Amino acid sequence: MPEPRSYTIEEIASLLKVSKLTVYDLVKKGKLPAFRVGRQMRVTADDLERYIAEQKGETSTVFPAVSRPTETAFRSIIISGQDMALDLLGVHLEKGGPYQSLRTYTSSLNGLIALYKGQCDIVSVHLFDGQTGEYNRPYVEKLLTGHAYIMANLMCRPIGFYVQKGNPRGIQTWSDLGRNDVVIVNREKGAGARVLLDEQLRLHGLSPSAIRGYEREETSHLSVASAVASGLADVGIGTEKVARMAGVEFIPLVKEQYDIVMLRTPKNEPLISSVLEVLRSDSFRAELEALGGYDVSQTGRIMAERG
């Protein structure tokens, strides 16, 4: 007997011409039933057709009723960000409580905007503010205006330059990016590495228009490192862990503070308690440290809160 046809979250977003966050929000609110295959969420064709019919005002009795978990059975939560530490957080939350974690790989700034709109539950941020020299708090305070929130440290990690083996261009400092013989590869707007670059260029009096390769954007540390490894660029910005994976040299520049943010609402209080419990547990810290490249000395510490 053939298995019922199903779609991934990405496929549904493409079919409906909406963002993945919108689809995740429908799943989270129980409007679009989903099931898990490994770490991937899927939706059956029947459930998708039923949802479309309901939005068009058509009767949905063509399809048999589907039993859905009650609100007390589990809560779907959306975790936004790219680092694998967030996947580990999701696994621990599912083990310790009534949570089903969904992942969206959104940049820090876009994640905060989605959190402001109520489209996700846990957002990772690693945004450097050149004016204060701080990470994250200045951005969170401005973008979450009118919201109570809590920001806790997930980990810290070194950020620096990816350069080719042997560093043939002799790149060492931010000022080197302004040289005529250096070509960079950039991250997309809103990414933590992009914000760090833009802030450092401003602090060093360098105009983006004078930086060769500034307009070329990639959407992950790995794709940036791969561009450097293949010789398409001389330098990019990213993490030490990915440098080892891609086979490029790493020049450390700063220790990045990688935090997570949650809105403080009555509904979210149990989730906040569960997250802090996970972050402060010996087992989570040990597993995170075992992945390599992470400083867990501040993991679980509340870095800022309002309300």
Summary of the structure (lengths in Angstrom):
residues: 307
radius of gyration: 21.3
end to end distance: 55.0
largest distance: 68.3
contacts: 958
relative contact order: 0.15
helix: 37%
strand: 25%
